[in-house]
Protein backbone atom coordinates (compact mmCIF):
# COMPACT_ATOMS: atom_id res chain seq x y z
CA UNK A 1 0.00 0.00 0.00
CA UNK A 2 2.82 2.38 0.86
CA UNK A 3 4.43 1.73 -2.54
CA UNK A 4 1.23 2.71 -4.33
CA UNK A 5 0.98 5.93 -2.32
CA UNK A 6 4.59 6.87 -3.09
CA UNK A 7 4.15 6.07 -6.81
CA UNK A 8 0.99 8.21 -6.99
CA UNK A 9 2.66 11.15 -5.23
CA UNK A 10 5.81 10.99 -7.34
CA UNK A 11 3.83 10.57 -10.58
CA UNK A 12 1.63 13.51 -9.64
CA UNK A 13 4.68 15.65 -8.96
CA UNK A 14 6.12 14.67 -12.34
CA UNK A 15 2.93 15.65 -14.18
CA UNK A 16 2.59 18.92 -12.26
CA UNK A 17 6.24 19.76 -12.93
CA UNK A 18 5.87 19.00 -16.64
CA UNK A 19 2.76 21.16 -16.98
CA UNK A 20 4.40 23.96 -15.01
CA UNK A 21 7.52 23.69 -17.18
CA UNK A 22 5.49 23.97 -20.37
CA UNK A 23 3.01 26.69 -19.41
CA UNK A 24 4.54 28.46 -16.43
CA UNK A 25 7.60 30.56 -15.89
CA UNK A 26 10.05 29.95 -13.09
CA UNK A 27 12.33 32.63 -11.76
CA UNK A 28 16.04 31.95 -12.19
CA UNK A 29 16.44 31.76 -8.42
CA UNK A 30 13.68 29.15 -8.03
CA UNK A 31 14.97 27.17 -10.99
CA UNK A 32 18.47 27.16 -9.51
CA UNK A 33 17.10 26.01 -6.16
CA UNK A 34 15.17 23.16 -7.77
CA UNK A 35 18.20 22.02 -9.77
CA UNK A 36 20.33 22.12 -6.61
CA UNK A 37 17.74 20.04 -4.73
CA UNK A 38 17.65 17.50 -7.56
CA UNK A 39 21.44 17.29 -7.58
CA UNK A 40 21.47 16.76 -3.83
CA UNK A 41 18.86 14.02 -4.13
CA UNK A 42 20.99 12.33 -6.79
CA UNK A 43 24.06 12.45 -4.54
CA UNK A 44 22.15 10.97 -1.60
CA UNK A 45 20.77 8.24 -3.84
CA UNK A 46 24.23 7.38 -5.13
CA UNK A 47 25.60 7.32 -1.60
CA UNK A 48 22.90 5.05 -0.24
CA UNK A 49 22.52 2.73 -3.21
CA UNK A 50 26.07 2.44 -4.56
CA UNK A 51 28.79 3.69 -2.24
CA UNK A 52 27.44 2.37 1.07
CA UNK A 53 27.17 -1.26 -0.15
CA UNK A 54 30.64 -0.96 -1.72
CA UNK A 55 32.01 0.05 1.67
CA UNK A 56 30.52 -3.10 3.17
CA UNK A 57 32.49 -5.26 0.71
CA UNK A 58 35.72 -3.25 0.29
CA UNK A 59 38.01 -1.04 2.30
CA UNK A 60 37.61 2.72 2.40
CA UNK A 61 40.69 3.49 0.22
CA UNK A 62 39.58 1.07 -2.52
CA UNK A 63 36.04 2.46 -2.49
CA UNK A 64 37.30 6.06 -2.63
CA UNK A 65 39.65 5.22 -5.49
CA UNK A 66 36.82 3.68 -7.49
CA UNK A 67 34.48 6.61 -6.78
CA UNK A 68 37.13 9.09 -7.95
CA UNK A 69 37.90 6.95 -11.01
CA UNK A 70 34.22 6.98 -11.92
CA UNK A 71 33.97 10.73 -11.33
CA UNK A 72 36.96 11.36 -13.58
CA UNK A 73 35.66 8.99 -16.26
CA UNK A 74 32.20 10.56 -16.45
CA UNK A 75 33.25 14.20 -16.12
Biopython code that builds the backbone (N, CA, C, O; Angstrom):
import numpy as np
from Bio.PDB.StructureBuilder import StructureBuilder

atoms = [
    (1, "UNK", "N", (0.821, -1.194, 0.000)),
    (1, "UNK", "CA", (0.000, 0.000, 0.000)),
    (1, "UNK", "C", (0.869, 1.265, 0.000)),
    (1, "UNK", "O", (0.578, 2.235, -0.700)),
    (2, "UNK", "N", (1.936, 1.233, 0.796)),
    (2, "UNK", "CA", (2.825, 2.384, 0.860)),
    (2, "UNK", "C", (3.477, 2.646, -0.495)),
    (2, "UNK", "O", (3.668, 3.799, -0.881)),
    (3, "UNK", "N", (3.819, 1.582, -1.214)),
    (3, "UNK", "CA", (4.427, 1.733, -2.537)),
    (3, "UNK", "C", (3.479, 2.439, -3.489)),
    (3, "UNK", "O", (3.899, 3.309, -4.252)),
    (4, "UNK", "N", (2.225, 2.080, -3.452)),
    (4, "UNK", "CA", (1.228, 2.708, -4.327)),
    (4, "UNK", "C", (1.104, 4.191, -4.005)),
    (4, "UNK", "O", (1.018, 5.019, -4.911)),
    (5, "UNK", "N", (1.093, 4.528, -2.722)),
    (5, "UNK", "CA", (0.981, 5.927, -2.318)),
    (5, "UNK", "C", (2.186, 6.725, -2.816)),
    (5, "UNK", "O", (2.028, 7.823, -3.349)),
    (6, "UNK", "N", (3.378, 6.177, -2.645)),
    (6, "UNK", "CA", (4.588, 6.871, -3.093)),
    (6, "UNK", "C", (4.587, 7.038, -4.610)),
    (6, "UNK", "O", (4.941, 8.103, -5.115)),
    (7, "UNK", "N", (4.194, 5.996, -5.341)),
    (7, "UNK", "CA", (4.147, 6.072, -6.806)),
    (7, "UNK", "C", (3.156, 7.138, -7.258)),
    (7, "UNK", "O", (3.449, 7.893, -8.185)),
    (8, "UNK", "N", (1.997, 7.213, -6.627)),
    (8, "UNK", "CA", (0.988, 8.213, -6.995)),
    (8, "UNK", "C", (1.508, 9.624, -6.722)),
    (8, "UNK", "O", (1.337, 10.521, -7.548)),
    (9, "UNK", "N", (2.143, 9.822, -5.565)),
    (9, "UNK", "CA", (2.656, 11.154, -5.227)),
    (9, "UNK", "C", (3.767, 11.571, -6.190)),
    (9, "UNK", "O", (3.774, 12.697, -6.689)),
    (10, "UNK", "N", (4.695, 10.666, -6.446)),
    (10, "UNK", "CA", (5.809, 10.993, -7.345)),
    (10, "UNK", "C", (5.306, 11.216, -8.768)),
    (10, "UNK", "O", (5.765, 12.138, -9.442)),
    (11, "UNK", "N", (4.384, 10.397, -9.229)),
    (11, "UNK", "CA", (3.829, 10.573, -10.576)),
    (11, "UNK", "C", (3.085, 11.891, -10.685)),
    (11, "UNK", "O", (3.190, 12.590, -11.694)),
    (12, "UNK", "N", (2.335, 12.230, -9.648)),
    (12, "UNK", "CA", (1.630, 13.507, -9.642)),
    (12, "UNK", "C", (2.591, 14.679, -9.699)),
    (12, "UNK", "O", (2.357, 15.652, -10.417)),
    (13, "UNK", "N", (3.678, 14.585, -8.936)),
    (13, "UNK", "CA", (4.682, 15.651, -8.955)),
    (13, "UNK", "C", (5.315, 15.774, -10.336)),
    (13, "UNK", "O", (5.594, 16.881, -10.796)),
    (14, "UNK", "N", (5.541, 14.649, -10.993)),
    (14, "UNK", "CA", (6.120, 14.672, -12.338)),
    (14, "UNK", "C", (5.182, 15.368, -13.323)),
    (14, "UNK", "O", (5.622, 16.198, -14.119)),
    (15, "UNK", "N", (3.910, 15.037, -13.271)),
    (15, "UNK", "CA", (2.931, 15.650, -14.179)),
    (15, "UNK", "C", (2.800, 17.140, -13.893)),
    (15, "UNK", "O", (2.788, 17.951, -14.818)),
    (16, "UNK", "N", (2.703, 17.504, -12.619)),
    (16, "UNK", "CA", (2.587, 18.923, -12.259)),
    (16, "UNK", "C", (3.825, 19.691, -12.712)),
    (16, "UNK", "O", (3.713, 20.796, -13.245)),
    (17, "UNK", "N", (5.005, 19.107, -12.500)),
    (17, "UNK", "CA", (6.242, 19.764, -12.930)),
    (17, "UNK", "C", (6.317, 19.919, -14.434)),
    (17, "UNK", "O", (6.793, 20.942, -14.927)),
    (18, "UNK", "N", (5.854, 18.918, -15.173)),
    (18, "UNK", "CA", (5.871, 18.999, -16.636)),
    (18, "UNK", "C", (4.922, 20.084, -17.133)),
    (18, "UNK", "O", (5.278, 20.864, -18.016)),
    (19, "UNK", "N", (3.727, 20.136, -16.575)),
    (19, "UNK", "CA", (2.756, 21.162, -16.980)),
    (19, "UNK", "C", (3.283, 22.548, -16.630)),
    (19, "UNK", "O", (3.181, 23.480, -17.429)),
    (20, "UNK", "N", (3.843, 22.677, -15.438)),
    (20, "UNK", "CA", (4.398, 23.962, -15.014)),
    (20, "UNK", "C", (5.573, 24.363, -15.911)),
    (20, "UNK", "O", (5.727, 25.539, -16.240)),
    (21, "UNK", "N", (6.390, 23.403, -16.302)),
    (21, "UNK", "CA", (7.519, 23.694, -17.177)),
    (21, "UNK", "C", (7.090, 24.143, -18.557)),
    (21, "UNK", "O", (7.760, 24.966, -19.182)),
    (22, "UNK", "N", (5.973, 23.606, -19.041)),
    (22, "UNK", "CA", (5.491, 23.968, -20.375)),
    (22, "UNK", "C", (4.771, 25.310, -20.366)),
    (22, "UNK", "O", (5.016, 26.154, -21.228)),
    (23, "UNK", "N", (3.877, 25.512, -19.389)),
    (23, "UNK", "CA", (3.008, 26.685, -19.407)),
    (23, "UNK", "C", (3.403, 27.782, -18.425)),
    (23, "UNK", "O", (2.973, 28.925, -18.583)),
    (24, "UNK", "N", (4.189, 27.472, -17.443)),
    (24, "UNK", "CA", (4.539, 28.460, -16.429)),
    (24, "UNK", "C", (5.954, 28.966, -16.593)),
    (24, "UNK", "O", (6.746, 28.419, -17.361)),
    (25, "UNK", "N", (6.253, 29.999, -15.872)),
    (25, "UNK", "CA", (7.597, 30.563, -15.886)),
    (25, "UNK", "C", (8.162, 30.488, -14.475)),
    (25, "UNK", "O", (7.500, 30.859, -13.506)),
    (26, "UNK", "N", (9.376, 30.010, -14.373)),
    (26, "UNK", "CA", (10.054, 29.954, -13.092)),
    (26, "UNK", "C", (11.104, 31.053, -13.054)),
    (26, "UNK", "O", (11.761, 31.337, -14.056)),
    (27, "UNK", "N", (11.252, 31.664, -11.895)),
    (27, "UNK", "CA", (12.333, 32.634, -11.758)),
    (27, "UNK", "C", (13.663, 31.886, -11.784)),
    (27, "UNK", "O", (13.720, 30.691, -11.495)),
    (28, "UNK", "N", (14.719, 32.594, -12.130)),
    (28, "UNK", "CA", (16.038, 31.951, -12.185)),
    (28, "UNK", "C", (16.446, 31.439, -10.812)),
    (28, "UNK", "O", (17.078, 30.389, -10.698)),
    (29, "UNK", "N", (16.087, 32.172, -9.783)),
    (29, "UNK", "CA", (16.435, 31.758, -8.421)),
    (29, "UNK", "C", (15.727, 30.466, -8.048)),
    (29, "UNK", "O", (16.353, 29.560, -7.496)),
    (30, "UNK", "N", (14.430, 30.362, -8.338)),
    (30, "UNK", "CA", (13.681, 29.151, -8.026)),
    (30, "UNK", "C", (14.171, 27.981, -8.868)),
    (30, "UNK", "O", (14.287, 26.862, -8.368)),
    (31, "UNK", "N", (14.456, 28.228, -10.123)),
    (31, "UNK", "CA", (14.966, 27.166, -10.991)),
    (31, "UNK", "C", (16.317, 26.650, -10.490)),
    (31, "UNK", "O", (16.561, 25.443, -10.487)),
    (32, "UNK", "N", (17.184, 27.555, -10.072)),
    (32, "UNK", "CA", (18.471, 27.156, -9.512)),
    (32, "UNK", "C", (18.308, 26.345, -8.242)),
    (32, "UNK", "O", (19.019, 25.363, -8.029)),
    (33, "UNK", "N", (17.367, 26.757, -7.394)),
    (33, "UNK", "CA", (17.095, 26.013, -6.164)),
    (33, "UNK", "C", (16.608, 24.604, -6.470)),
    (33, "UNK", "O", (17.053, 23.643, -5.842)),
    (34, "UNK", "N", (15.703, 24.475, -7.421)),
    (34, "UNK", "CA", (15.168, 23.159, -7.768)),
    (34, "UNK", "C", (16.244, 22.252, -8.368)),
    (34, "UNK", "O", (16.279, 21.056, -8.077)),
    (35, "UNK", "N", (17.110, 22.809, -9.192)),
    (35, "UNK", "CA", (18.201, 22.016, -9.766)),
    (35, "UNK", "C", (19.170, 21.585, -8.672)),
    (35, "UNK", "O", (19.666, 20.459, -8.693)),
    (36, "UNK", "N", (19.442, 22.471, -7.718)),
    (36, "UNK", "CA", (20.325, 22.119, -6.606)),
    (36, "UNK", "C", (19.713, 21.018, -5.748)),
    (36, "UNK", "O", (20.420, 20.110, -5.311)),
    (37, "UNK", "N", (18.416, 21.087, -5.506)),
    (37, "UNK", "CA", (17.741, 20.036, -4.732)),
    (37, "UNK", "C", (17.791, 18.704, -5.472)),
    (37, "UNK", "O", (18.012, 17.661, -4.857)),
    (38, "UNK", "N", (17.589, 18.735, -6.776)),
    (38, "UNK", "CA", (17.647, 17.500, -7.565)),
    (38, "UNK", "C", (19.055, 16.915, -7.549)),
    (38, "UNK", "O", (19.220, 15.700, -7.443)),
    (39, "UNK", "N", (20.057, 17.760, -7.652)),
    (39, "UNK", "CA", (21.440, 17.288, -7.580)),
    (39, "UNK", "C", (21.755, 16.684, -6.228)),
    (39, "UNK", "O", (22.437, 15.662, -6.148)),
    (40, "UNK", "N", (21.269, 17.302, -5.165)),
    (40, "UNK", "CA", (21.465, 16.756, -3.827)),
    (40, "UNK", "C", (20.776, 15.414, -3.658)),
    (40, "UNK", "O", (21.326, 14.500, -3.044)),
    (41, "UNK", "N", (19.576, 15.298, -4.200)),
    (41, "UNK", "CA", (18.862, 14.016, -4.128)),
    (41, "UNK", "C", (19.612, 12.934, -4.886)),
    (41, "UNK", "O", (19.651, 11.783, -4.451)),
    (42, "UNK", "N", (20.205, 13.292, -6.014)),
    (42, "UNK", "CA", (20.990, 12.332, -6.786)),
    (42, "UNK", "C", (22.225, 11.884, -6.014)),
    (42, "UNK", "O", (22.572, 10.703, -6.034)),
    (43, "UNK", "N", (22.885, 12.808, -5.340)),
    (43, "UNK", "CA", (24.060, 12.453, -4.537)),
    (43, "UNK", "C", (23.690, 11.532, -3.379)),
    (43, "UNK", "O", (24.398, 10.562, -3.107)),
    (44, "UNK", "N", (22.591, 11.828, -2.700)),
    (44, "UNK", "CA", (22.145, 10.967, -1.598)),
    (44, "UNK", "C", (21.795, 9.584, -2.118)),
    (44, "UNK", "O", (22.132, 8.579, -1.494)),
    (45, "UNK", "N", (21.125, 9.529, -3.248)),
    (45, "UNK", "CA", (20.768, 8.238, -3.839)),
    (45, "UNK", "C", (22.008, 7.435, -4.189)),
    (45, "UNK", "O", (22.070, 6.235, -3.920)),
    (46, "UNK", "N", (22.991, 8.083, -4.785)),
    (46, "UNK", "CA", (24.235, 7.382, -5.127)),
    (46, "UNK", "C", (24.945, 6.891, -3.877)),
    (46, "UNK", "O", (25.483, 5.784, -3.853)),
    (47, "UNK", "N", (24.944, 7.713, -2.843)),
    (47, "UNK", "CA", (25.601, 7.322, -1.601)),
    (47, "UNK", "C", (24.929, 6.109, -0.984)),
    (47, "UNK", "O", (25.603, 5.159, -0.585)),
    (48, "UNK", "N", (23.615, 6.135, -0.903)),
    (48, "UNK", "CA", (22.895, 5.050, -0.236)),
    (48, "UNK", "C", (22.851, 3.775, -1.060)),
    (48, "UNK", "O", (22.933, 2.677, -0.510)),
    (49, "UNK", "N", (22.722, 3.908, -2.370)),
    (49, "UNK", "CA", (22.519, 2.733, -3.213)),
    (49, "UNK", "C", (23.804, 2.141, -3.785)),
    (49, "UNK", "O", (23.834, 0.954, -4.110)),
    (50, "UNK", "N", (24.855, 2.928, -3.915)),
    (50, "UNK", "CA", (26.071, 2.438, -4.563)),
    (50, "UNK", "C", (27.283, 2.434, -3.638)),
    (50, "UNK", "O", (27.956, 1.413, -3.492)),
    (51, "UNK", "N", (27.557, 3.568, -3.020)),
    (51, "UNK", "CA", (28.787, 3.691, -2.244)),
    (51, "UNK", "C", (28.697, 2.942, -0.920)),
    (51, "UNK", "O", (29.650, 2.264, -0.534)),
    (52, "UNK", "N", (27.583, 3.049, -0.225)),
    (52, "UNK", "CA", (27.439, 2.373, 1.065)),
    (52, "UNK", "C", (27.591, 0.858, 0.938)),
    (52, "UNK", "O", (28.338, 0.276, 1.724)),
    (53, "UNK", "N", (26.930, 0.187, -0.003)),
    (53, "UNK", "CA", (27.171, -1.259, -0.154)),
    (53, "UNK", "C", (28.606, -1.588, -0.557)),
    (53, "UNK", "O", (29.134, -2.626, -0.159)),
    (54, "UNK", "N", (29.242, -0.717, -1.341)),
    (54, "UNK", "CA", (30.635, -0.959, -1.719)),
    (54, "UNK", "C", (31.541, -0.908, -0.494)),
    (54, "UNK", "O", (32.511, -1.661, -0.402)),
    (55, "UNK", "N", (31.225, -0.024, 0.442)),
    (55, "UNK", "CA", (32.014, 0.050, 1.672)),
    (55, "UNK", "C", (31.865, -1.208, 2.516)),
    (55, "UNK", "O", (32.783, -1.578, 3.248)),
    (56, "UNK", "N", (30.720, -1.864, 2.418)),
    (56, "UNK", "CA", (30.518, -3.101, 3.169)),
    (56, "UNK", "C", (31.357, -4.246, 2.613)),
    (56, "UNK", "O", (31.660, -5.194, 3.337)),
    (57, "UNK", "N", (31.736, -4.174, 1.347)),
    (57, "UNK", "CA", (32.487, -5.257, 0.712)),
    (57, "UNK", "C", (33.967, -4.936, 0.534)),
    (57, "UNK", "O", (34.777, -5.851, 0.389)),
    (58, "UNK", "N", (34.338, -3.654, 0.543)),
    (58, "UNK", "CA", (35.723, -3.247, 0.287)),
    (58, "UNK", "C", (36.191, -2.295, 1.375)),
    (58, "UNK", "O", (35.406, -1.840, 2.207)),
    (59, "UNK", "N", (37.469, -2.008, 1.353)),
    (59, "UNK", "CA", (38.014, -1.040, 2.299)),
    (59, "UNK", "C", (37.707, 0.382, 1.826)),
    (59, "UNK", "O", (37.325, 0.601, 0.677)),
    (60, "UNK", "N", (37.880, 1.325, 2.722)),
    (60, "UNK", "CA", (37.608, 2.724, 2.396)),
    (60, "UNK", "C", (38.524, 3.235, 1.276)),
    (60, "UNK", "O", (38.026, 3.875, 0.351)),
    (61, "UNK", "N", (39.835, 2.982, 1.317)),
    (61, "UNK", "CA", (40.686, 3.493, 0.219)),
    (61, "UNK", "C", (40.310, 2.938, -1.159)),
    (61, "UNK", "O", (40.327, 3.673, -2.146)),
    (62, "UNK", "N", (39.973, 1.656, -1.230)),
    (62, "UNK", "CA", (39.581, 1.075, -2.523)),
    (62, "UNK", "C", (38.281, 1.704, -3.011)),
    (62, "UNK", "O", (38.152, 2.043, -4.188)),
    (63, "UNK", "N", (37.325, 1.858, -2.108)),
    (63, "UNK", "CA", (36.044, 2.460, -2.490)),
    (63, "UNK", "C", (36.240, 3.897, -2.953)),
    (63, "UNK", "O", (35.680, 4.299, -3.973)),
    (64, "UNK", "N", (37.029, 4.677, -2.215)),
    (64, "UNK", "CA", (37.296, 6.061, -2.625)),
    (64, "UNK", "C", (37.998, 6.127, -3.975)),
    (64, "UNK", "O", (37.676, 6.980, -4.802)),
    (65, "UNK", "N", (38.949, 5.238, -4.201)),
    (65, "UNK", "CA", (39.655, 5.219, -5.485)),
    (65, "UNK", "C", (38.690, 4.936, -6.628)),
    (65, "UNK", "O", (38.781, 5.566, -7.682)),
    (66, "UNK", "N", (37.783, 4.015, -6.438)),
    (66, "UNK", "CA", (36.825, 3.677, -7.492)),
    (66, "UNK", "C", (35.821, 4.810, -7.716)),
    (66, "UNK", "O", (35.436, 5.080, -8.853)),
    (67, "UNK", "N", (35.395, 5.474, -6.633)),
    (67, "UNK", "CA", (34.478, 6.611, -6.776)),
    (67, "UNK", "C", (35.158, 7.729, -7.563)),
    (67, "UNK", "O", (34.557, 8.301, -8.472)),
    (68, "UNK", "N", (36.408, 8.042, -7.218)),
    (68, "UNK", "CA", (37.131, 9.085, -7.948)),
    (68, "UNK", "C", (37.398, 8.681, -9.392)),
    (68, "UNK", "O", (37.335, 9.523, -10.288)),
    (69, "UNK", "N", (37.692, 7.417, -9.630)),
    (69, "UNK", "CA", (37.899, 6.952, -11.006)),
    (69, "UNK", "C", (36.620, 7.116, -11.823)),
    (69, "UNK", "O", (36.669, 7.534, -12.980)),
    (70, "UNK", "N", (35.492, 6.792, -11.229)),
    (70, "UNK", "CA", (34.215, 6.979, -11.916)),
    (70, "UNK", "C", (33.910, 8.441, -12.161)),
    (70, "UNK", "O", (33.408, 8.805, -13.224)),
    (71, "UNK", "N", (34.211, 9.289, -11.174)),
    (71, "UNK", "CA", (33.970, 10.727, -11.334)),
    (71, "UNK", "C", (34.829, 11.306, -12.450)),
    (71, "UNK", "O", (34.363, 12.137, -13.230)),
    (72, "UNK", "N", (36.072, 10.872, -12.525)),
    (72, "UNK", "CA", (36.964, 11.363, -13.585)),
    (72, "UNK", "C", (36.512, 10.844, -14.948)),
    (72, "UNK", "O", (36.548, 11.572, -15.940)),
    (73, "UNK", "N", (36.089, 9.588, -14.990)),
    (73, "UNK", "CA", (35.661, 8.992, -16.257)),
    (73, "UNK", "C", (34.432, 9.688, -16.822)),
    (73, "UNK", "O", (34.358, 9.923, -18.028)),
    (74, "UNK", "N", (33.469, 10.019, -15.973)),
    (74, "UNK", "CA", (32.204, 10.562, -16.450)),
    (74, "UNK", "C", (32.114, 12.074, -16.348)),
    (74, "UNK", "O", (31.023, 12.638, -16.420)),
    (75, "UNK", "N", (33.260, 12.736, -16.182)),
    (75, "UNK", "CA", (33.248, 14.205, -16.123)),
    (75, "UNK", "C", (33.720, 14.779, -17.444)),
    (75, "UNK", "O", (33.783, 15.999, -17.599)),
]
sb = StructureBuilder()
sb.init_structure("model")
sb.init_model(0)
sb.init_chain("A")
sb.init_seg("    ")
for serial, (resi, resn, name, xyz) in enumerate(atoms, 1):
    if name == "N":
        sb.init_residue(resn, " ", resi, " ")
    sb.init_atom(name, np.array(xyz, "f"), 0.0, 1.0, " ", f" {name:<3s}", serial, name[0])
structure = sb.get_structure()
